[in-house]
Amino acid sequence: ALLGAKIHVMFLLSWLIAIPLCMARGYSYQELQSGMISFIPKCVVPVLLILTIGSLIGSWCASGTIAYITYLGLQIISPKYFLAPAFVVTLICACFTGTSFGTCGTIGVALMGVALGMGIDPLWAASPILCAAVIGDGVSPLSDTSNVIAGAVGTDMFESVKFQLPMTIPVAVITFIIYVIMGAMGTIQSADTSSINALVQAIGDSYNLGIHCLLPIILVFGLLILKMPAIPAILIGSLSGLVVACLFQGESFTQVINAMWSGYVLEADNQVVAELFSRGGVSSMTATCVLIIFSFGLFGILNTAKVLDVLVGPLSKMIKSRFSGVVCVVILGFLANLSSSASFSEVFTGNIMGPVYEKLGLDKRDFGRAAVVGCLVFSMYIPFVVMPATVTSFLGVDPVAMIPYYISMPIYLVVLLVITYFNLDKKLLNKKK
């Protein structure tokens, strides 16, 4: 945190601390290595899923699928309001691109340009952009956050995302209503949308847009609804993106295959559009996969030497119910953000609390949902964490000054605690059955 070192390498080097300390407790290196090797396979499925999602993003950038969703979202902007439309557009973009960094650095920058051109307070202008980016990042199947948390927790990623919806949907709706009311009351000056119109035009000029661009996403969601396992469904989605890219976007088979490996590169006159849709690929996900593997190796060493038992024991005594378990996860996730890395917080919290949830027989999907709040959402309240420091710099606002303007962050905690305490989500599911 102090040196700004790459967290992935620090996890690897931490083995040099853990191994001798555990050997001093009477364990041989061979025992520790065996424990590490037996622990790492637990992350193989999440790692494979992350890599296949990388290929999907590259394919969908080439096919125009992500571009068309963004194109439609940008047209929601109304000249009479700014906050509510900006929130919706950013949320759509974040959900379908899976990156808060990319969303804030592209669409967010464009929206800030509109707001500043009209003299809107920069902090209020950044509010809907940052809130929507966090909400979309936390619930998108294409997001590193969703995949890392599911991998660390040990749950199916799509099940984890689906389980978040009873929390995420109310948060998004309440936040949107607040922005609508503020707009109706004239709290924020309305904005000119000429810059957004230029961006929409640039996207239209860069792709052959149409309903055909939506075929890959319709196919994937349809397969998932039919209960097809995630990895083959995503691979089919990648293949369908390849077909659409070749038939409608003029891409060659080889170009799309290369995009699925190293990411798609869009040649566009508009730099914002070029940056937004030049991404994806299996190789873009390797850093996330390496982080998971190295962290699982560390916790495999600690688990073999029963170091984790020292943490698990007291935590198990503190957790008496589903509600207290969720509270502990939120607190631990927030404190782990003091490392300055939300990724570290997600992995650390997952590996520490996972055994506790297993021991007590609690639902790990509750764990994953609470981890999103503690590790991702509440990271925005710690200005030196990579997440808030980066996205606020994209928008040109101070991370400390932004803290009072995060409308959705406290709503997250309230909604999470209410639905957990009163079991509202489970009552709803039982009612449907």
N, C-alpha and C positions, 0 to 999 in steps of 0.2 A: 504493500500500500504506500509506503513512504517513498520507495524508489520508482514506483510506476512500472514494476517488472511484470512480464507476461505471466499470468496466473497459471497457464498450462505448464510452463517449465518449472514454476515453483512447486506445483504438485509433484512433479517428477523428482526434483531435488529433495523434497520432503522425505522421500524414502531413505535418504542418507541420514536423516535424524531419527526416523522411526525404527529402522533396522537395528542400529547399535543399542538404542534404548531398550528395545524389546529383547534383544539378545542378553542384555544385562539382567533381565528378569528370568533368565534360565532357558530361553528358547533358542534353538539352533537356527542358523541361517536357512538350512534346508526346510525346516518346519515353517518358517515365515514365508519362504518362497512358495511352498506348496499351498499355504493359506491364501497367498496373493493370487496364485494361478487358479485356485478353486473359486475365488470370489469374483474375479474379472468376468468369467462367462455370464454372470448375471446381467451384464450390460450389453450382451451381444445383440439381442433383438432390438433394443432401442437404438443402438448404433446403426444397425442395418436399415432401420426405418428412417433415421436421419439422413443417411446416404441416399436412399431412394427418393426422399423428398427433395434433396438437392437436384437430382436429375429431373424431377417433376417441374421445379421452378425454372430451370433452364429451358425445358421443353415448352412450358407455358409462356415464357417471355418471347420465344420464337414464334409461337402460334398466334400471339396477340390476345390470348385469354386474359392475362392480368391487365394488359393495356385497355381492353374493351371494358372491363369492370371499372377501372379508374376513369375512363372516358365517360361512362354513364354517371358515375358518382360526381364528377366535376360539374355536370350540367344541373345538379340539384341546387347549386349556389343561386340565391335570390338576391337581386339588387337592394331589396328592402331590409335585409338582415345580414349579419355576418357570423355571429357566434354559433347559432344552431346549424346553418349550412356547413360552416367550416368543420364543426364537430362530426357531422354525418359523412362528409367527404373524406376526412382523415380516417374515420373509423372504417369505412369501406376499404380504403387503400391499405390500412394496417392489417385488416383481417385477411385480405386476399394477397398481400405480399409477404406477410409474416415478419416484418421488420419495422420496429419503431425507429431505428436509426435511419433507414432508407426512407421511410415515410416522412419523418421530420426534415430530413436533409433535402427533400425534393418537393413534394406537395406542400409540406409545412413551410418551406422557404417561399414558395409561390404565394401561398395564402398570406404570409407575413408581409410580402411586398404589396399586396392589395390593401391590407389593413393600414400599413404605414403610409401608403399613398393617400389615404383618406384621413390621416391624423388620429387614428384609433390608438389608444394607450397600448404600447407593446406588450405589457404584462397581460392585459385582458385579451389581446389578440392571440397570444401564445397559449392561453388557458385551454380553449377547446381543442387545439392541435395536440398539446401534450397529453391531456386527459384521454382523448380518443386513441392516440398512439399507444398508450399503456394498455387501455382496454383491449384493443385489437391485438397487440403483441401477446397478451396473456391468454387469449382464447383461440388464436389462429393455429391450425394444425401445421402450418408452414413455419412457425416461429421456433427459434432456438429455445426460448423460454419453455414453451409447452413440451418440447421434446426432452430437454434436460431435466425438468421436474418429473415428468413421467418416468424417465429412465432412472433417476435417483430414487424415486419413491417405489418403483417396481410395479407400475400399473400400465395398462394399455393406453397409449397416448390418446386415441380417439375417444375411449371411454372416459378418460380424465377430462378432456375438453367438453364432452357432452355433460358431464357431471357439474361442470362450472356454470353452465347456462342458467340454472335457477338463481345464481348469484350475479352473473355478468349482465343478463338481460335487464333486471330491475335497475342495476347501477347505470347502464347506458340510457335507459328510458328516463329515469329521474334526472340524470345530468342533462339530457336533451331538453326536457321540460323546463329546467331552470334557465337554460340558455334562451329558449323560446320566450319565456316570460321577460327576461332581461331585454330581449330585442323588442318585444311588444311595448315595453315601458319606455323604450328609447334610452336605456342605460348606456348602450354603446351605439355610436354613430353608424349608420348603414354604409356599406362599401360599394365602390364601383367594381364591376366584375370584368372589366376589359382584359386584365391580365390573365384571369382564369379562362376567358374565351380564347385568348391567344394560345394558351396551353392545350385546350381542347382541340383547337385547330391543328396544333403541332402533332398531337397524338394521331389525329385522323390522317394527317399527311404521311405519317411514318408506317402505318399499317393499313391493310385492307380489312376494315372493321365490318362486323356484321354478326348475325346470330350464330354463324358457324364458329365464331371464336368461343362461344359458350359451351359447345359440345363436349370438350374434355372435362370441364368442371361438372356438367350435368351427369356425365357418365360416371365419374368418380363418386359423387354424392349418391347416385343411384345404387352403385355397387355396395357402398358402405351401408346404405339403408337396408339392402338385401342381406346384410351380415357377412359379406365377403371379407376375409382377413385384410388388414390394412396394407401390408406390403404388396400383394398381388394387385389390389385395387389401385394403388398408387402407380405401380408399374404399367398397368393398363392406361391410366391417366397420362403417363409420360408418352406412351406409344400413340395414343390418340392425339396428343399435342404435336407429336412429330408428323402425323398424317396431315393435320390441319395446316401446319407450317409449310409443308411441301406443296399442298394443293392450293392454298389460298394466299400464302405470304411470299411465294416465290423462293423459298429456301430449298437448298438441296438436302438430300438425305444425310450426306457427310457433315454438312454445316450444323444440322440439328443434333446429330450424334455428338459432335464436338461441343455444342452448347450444353448438352446434358452432362458432359464431363467437366468442362472448364468454365461454363457459364456463357450466356448469350451476350453478344456485344451488338448493340443497336447503333447503326449509323444514322444520326438525325441532326438536322440543323439546330434544333432547340436543345441546348445543353442539359436542361432540367429533365426533359423527356429521355434523352440518351442515358443519363445517369440512373433514372428510375427503373428502366427496363433492361439495363445491362447488368445482369446478375444471375445467380443460380449456379447449378452444376454440382456434381458430386464433390469436386475438389473444394468447393466453398464451404462444405460441411465438415471437412477433415479436422479443423481446429476444435470444433465442438466435440467430435467423436474422440479425439485424443484427450481432451479435458476429462471426459467421462471415464475413459480407460485408465488414465493415470490416477484419477481420484479413487476409482474402485480398487486399484492396486494398493494405494495407501490404506484405505479402510479395510482391505483384506489382511494386511499386515497387522493392523491394530486389533482386528477382530480375532485373529489367531492367538494373539497374546492376551486376549480378554480385556484389553484396555477399554473397549467400548462398553463392556459390562459395568465399568465404574460410572459411566454416564447414564447408561440405560436404567440401572437400579434406582437412583434417586428420581429420575423422570417418571418411571413407572409408578412410584409412590405418589407423585404429584397429580397424575392423571387418574381421575375417578370416573370420567364419563366421556362421551363424544364431545361435549362442549369444552371441557377442560383440556382435552387433547388438542382441539383446534386452537384454543388460546395459547397453549404452550408452543405450538408450531409457529404461530404468528410472531410471538415474542422472540423465539430463537432465530427465526428468519430475519427479523429486523436487526437484532444484535449482530448476526453474522455479516450483515451488510457493512459493518464497520471495517471489514477487510478491504472495502472500496470496490468490491466486485459482486454484482448480483449473481453472476454465474457461480462464484465460490459459495455464496449464501445458499443457492439452490442445491448444490451438490452436498455441502456440509450438513445442511438441515435434513436433507433426504437420508443420508447415511447414518446420522445420529438418531433421528426419530423413527426411521423405518423399523429397526429391531423392536422399539418400544411398541409401536402399533401392532407388530406381529405377535409380540408376547401377550398383549392385552386383547388380541382378537378384534381390534377396531378396523373400520373401513378405511383402506388406504386412499380411497378417492376423496374422503374428507381431508386427509392429510395433504393431497395434491392441491385441493382448492385453497386451503389455508396457506400453503406455501406460496401460491401466486400472490396473495395479499401481503404476507410478511416479507418475502424475498424480492418480489418485483414492484408491487404497488408502493409499499412503504420505503423502498430504496430512494424514491423521489424526494423524501424528506431529509436525506443525508447528502448535502451538496457535493461532497468530494467523491461520491460513488460514480463509477464510470457512466452509468445510465443517465442520471440527471445532468451531470457535467457535460456530456456529449450533446444530448438533444437540445439543451438550452443554448449551447454555443452555436448550434446550427441556426437557431432562431434569433440569436443576438440579444438574449435576455439573461439577467443575473439569476443563477440557480437558487440563491438565498432569497432574493426578492420575490421569486415565483412561488414560494411555499404557500402563502395565503390564497393563491389563485388556483390551486389544485382542487377544483370543485368535487371531482369524483372520488378522490382518495379516501376521505372520511366516510363517504357513502358506502364504499366497499366494505369497510370494517363493520358498520352498522348492519348492513344487509347480511353479511356472513354470520354475524353473531345471532341475529334474529332467526334466520332460517335454520341455523344449527340448534339453537336453544329450544325452539318450538317444533323442531323436526318437520318444518313446512315442506321441504323438498320430498321427503319420504312419504308424507301424507298425500302429497299430490300424485306421486307415482303409484301408491296403493289405490288411489281413487280412480286413476286411469285403468288400472287392472280390473 
